[in-house]
Each structure stands twice: as structure tokens, then as C-alpha cells.
Amino acid sequence: MRNAPFPVDLGRYFARIGHVGPLSPDLTTLGRIVARHAASIPFEAIDVLLGRRIDLSPAAVDAKLIDRRRGGYCFEQLQRVLTSLGYRVDPLIARVLWMRAQGAPPPAWSHMALRVFVNDVGYLVDVGFGSCVPTAPLRFDRTTPQPTQHEPFRLSRTLDGYVLEALLGRDWVPVYEVSPSICGEDAYRIANIATYTDPHSLFRQTLLVTLTTEETRNILLGNRLTIRDRNGTVTRQEFDAPAIESALINVFGLPLDGDWRRIAARAGGAFEASIPTT
């Protein structure tokens, strides 16, 4: 196995995601890890809503996602695990197109994705996108649709890289555009700081928690829980504050923090004083 600069305790990580079986750095293992990670570690940025700094140091990430059984967003997930297992991993950066208004100006390059090599073939791997996370590795060298446990995805070349699209019903919907150039840590650090400090950042304004299991995509946006199954059937519920707290525990498996009740109260319709930045 290749030694990662800041290795992960793989035993604790695999216990966290419920993965058992071979650990050889092949495509089968990669697919299983991607699916189990997406089903076990939620996408969430609750700390951003609380005005907290997102610490990307390896010790902080492992303590949060593994020890405290929290979730995280793109900059906090998976790269060191795959490197520790012996995969060649290139960090990439993307700009989000998901649900973006037509004709809107190009967004910033602010999302982390990975290119993981198996037998010299590069695969797009991303467990940190949230509501439309690909639940299987996707080959960069194919433009035809590629199946996952949920929607098919496809990758197409652009002037700046590749655009990732998901098939929702009959429509191909753009998810993000990803650059093929390896991204340096400084770019991630700057994008991370902007994400948790910019008042226009989605994560500073809205509660967003997602978890994608084998059967369903579960998305809590504000006070609305949307569940979309593999057949495309969608159910939606709007919650008050106690129901939001219950969903965080029972749907997303998160350990409810006392400070989160302020977030649940705001999302559930209660009006409180703004949360100070710490």
C-alpha cells in the first residue's frame, strides 16, 4: 500500500462506514467504499451555520467524521482513505452547475472531486456533493451514460474540462464542471475559507443535510425532507423544529448537539437572534 502523508486509521474508518471484505486497490473495492461512504457519512455543513471554522487538518477531520460520527462537506471526505489503501489519487476542483439558473454567470471553482486510477484508467470519485452524489466511480474516458445505484451519469468534454450530468426523468441535468488539472492544497484552503465565511454561501444561509443509501436519496433542505427512491418516486414533508431534530438523528444518524437546536428552530420557522461567529 502507498503511504499517505497523513494516514487514516482504516480499521476505525471501515467500522464507521460498515465496510467488510477485501481491501485491494481495485475497482470492486473502490465501488464498495464509495457506496458505503455515501450511505453512512452524511453531507452536512451545520458548523458553517453555527459560524464555526471548518478545520481541514487530518486530525480534525478524523475526529469529526469517525470519532464523533458527524458528516462533512467535500473538502473533508475520502482522499486520504483512498491514498492509504494504495490508490493513485489526483485532487481536482469543480464549479457547481446544479440547479443553477440558465444564463447565470459562471460560478467559482469551489468544489472538491477526485480522479482515482485503477489499472491506469482514471475514474471520477465524489462522495461529497450532497443531493446528487454519484454512488459509483465514473470513467473519465467514456461519454456514454454510466449506471449507478441511482441515476445514470455521463461525462462530456468542455473547454475547461468535463461536465458531469445526471439523468433525472428524461432530462440530462448538469451537476458540475470539473477541471482535469491537479488542484493544490492552497486552492482548497481558499475555497474552504470562502465557503464558511462568505455571507452569500449556501451553507451560511440554509440547513442542508443529505444521505444517499442503496435505496433512497434523503435530502433535508431547510425544514423540508425530500426522499427520492431509485425509481424516481419523490416524497416531501415539511417539519417543525422537533421533527427536524428527530430527522437529524433518525434519518441521517447524526449525534444531536445542543447548539443545533437553534438551527432546527430557525429552519422550523422560529425566529431567533442571529448566531454570532466564533
N, C-alpha and C positions, 0 to 999 in steps of 0.2 A: 504493500500500500504506500502511496505517496504521502509524505508527511506534510500536514497543513501547518502554516506558520503559527496558528492558534487552534490546536486541535480540539475537537468536541469529545466529550465522554459519550462514545457511541452507545454503550450499554444503557445509559440513562435516557439518551435521545430515543432509541428504539423502543424502550419501555413507554416513553411518552406518547409515541405515535402508534403503538401496538403492532410493530413490525416484527415478524419472526421469519426465519428462513435464511437462505444463502446470502452472503454479503459480497460476492464477487462483483467487481465493477462492470457489469454487463447491462444490456438493455432491459432484461427482465427485472433485475434488482432496481434499476432506475425507475421503471414504471411503477413498481410496487411502492417505492418510497414516496414518489410524487403523489400517488393516490392516497396513501395512508396519512401523509403530512397534511394534505388539503382537508381530510376528513377529521383530523384530530387537533390541529393548531389553528384557531380562528384567525382571520384577518381582522384586526381591530386597531384603533388609534385612540383609545379612551384617554390615555395620558395626555395627548395633544389637547383634547377638550378641557382637561384639568389644568392646562397651562404648564405642563411639565416638560422638561428637556428629554429628548429621546437619545439615550446613550447607546452608541453602536459598538462600544468596546466588547470584545468576546465574552468577558466575564459577566458583563451586564446583560447581554443578550441571552446567555445560557441560564443565568439566574432567573430571568423573566419568563422565558418560554418553556424551560424544562423544569426548574425547581418550583416556581410559583404557578406553573400551569396557565400562564397567560397566553394571549395571542400577540401578534405584531403586524407591522406592515412590511412592504417589500424589502427595505434595507436590512431587516432583522432576520431574514429567513434563508436557510438551506445551503448557502455557498460553502461554508466550512465543513458541513457534514459530507457533501459530495467529494470535496478535496481530500478529506480524511479517509474516505473509502478508496481513493486511488483514481478517481476520475480526473481527466483534464477539464478544467472549468474556466471559461472566459467570462468575466463580468461585463455585461452590456448595459446600455441605457436606452430608454424609450420615452416617447412622448404620447400621452394618453389621448385617444380619439373617442373613447367610449362615451356614448350619449352626448357627444359634442354637437352644438348647433351647426347646421350647414352654413358655410361661409364665415364661420368664426375664425379669428386669426390663429396661426399655428401656436400650439401650446409649448410650454417649456419642456426641455428634456429632463424629466423628473422621476422616472420610474425605473427600478432595477429589474433586469431579467438576466438569465444565464444562457450561455451556449456550452453544452456539455457534449464531450466527444465520446463515442463508443465505436471502436473499430474504425477510427478516422472519419466517422460521419458526425457532423455537428447537429445537435438537437436543441431546440428552444425548450427551456425548462423554466417554469414560473409558478411558484406556489403562493405568491404574494400580491396577486392582482385584485382579489376580492370577489365581486359578484359574478365575474365571468372568467374565473381562473381556469386555464387548461388543465385537465386532470390526467394528462398523459404527455410524455415527451413528443415534440413535433419536429420532423425533419426539416432543416433549412433548405435542402436541395430538392424539395417537392413543391409544386404549385397546385397540385390536385388536392381535394379535400382529404383531411386525415381524421379518422374517428377517435373519439374519446368516450369515456363512460357517459358523457352528457352530449353536448352539441358537437358536430363536426367543426373543425377549424381548417383554415388554409393560410398559407404564407405566400405573398406575392412581392416581387421586387419593386422598389421605388428608387427615386434618385438618391435618397439618403439611406436606404437600407431595405427593410422589409416591412410590409404592413400585415398585421395579424387580424384576421376576420373570423367571426363566429356565425354559423348558420342558425338564425333564430326564426323558426317557422319557414317561410320561403325566402327570407331576405338574408343576404350576407351583410353583417353589421361590423364596421371597423372597431377593433379593440384598442390597438396602439400601433405606432410605428417604431421599430427597433433598429438602432444603428448596429452595423456589424463590427465596428471598431471597439477594441477592448477599452473599457472605461476605468479610469484611475480612481483611487480612493478619494482624492481631493474633490472630484466632481460629485461623488456620492455624499461626501460630508457637506458640501454646499447645498445640494438638493435636499438633504435631510433637514438641515437648519431652516431652509426656506419653507419646507413642509410644515414644521411645527411652530414657526414664528410668524409667517405671513398671514395677516388677518383675512386674506381672501382664500386661503387654503380651505378646501372642502372639509378637512379634518378638524379645523378650528371652528367650524360652523355647525356641523351635523354629526350626530351619533351614527356610525356605520360599523356594523359587525357582520361578518359573513362566515359561513362554514359550509363546505361542499362535501357531502358524503357520497357513497356509491349511488344512492337513490335520489337524493334531493340537493338542490341549492337553497340554502337558508340565508336570507338577507334581512337584517334589521336596519332600516334607514329612518332615523328619527323615531317616531312611535309606530311605524308600520313594519310588520313582519310579512315578508313575501317568501313563499315556499314554491319552488318550481321543480317538478319532478323530471325524470329522464324522458318522459313522453311529451314534455312541453306544457303539461297542465299546471296552471298557476292558481294559488290561493293567497288571499291577503287578509290580514287582520290589523286593526288599529288598537293600540294598547294604552292604558293609563300607566302611571308610574309603577305601581306594584306589579303589574303584568310585564312591564319591561324588565324589572329586576328578576322576575321569575324566568323570563326568556333568556336572559344573560346566563343564568345558572343552568337551566334545564335543556335549552336548545343548543347553546353554544359551549356549555361546560366550563364557564368562567367562574373563578372564585370572587364572589361579590365583595368589593371593597366598600367601606363605609362612605368614602368620598363619592363613590359612583351614584349614590342616591340623589345627589344634586343634579347629575347628568340625567338620570331617569326622570326626575321631577321636571326638568326643563323639556325633555323630549316628550313627556306625557302631557304637557300643556300647562304645568305650573310655572309661574313667573318668579324667578329669584334674582338676587343681585348677581352681577356678572362675577365669574370666578377669577380671582387675581392670578397673575402669572407669578410662578415661583422660580 
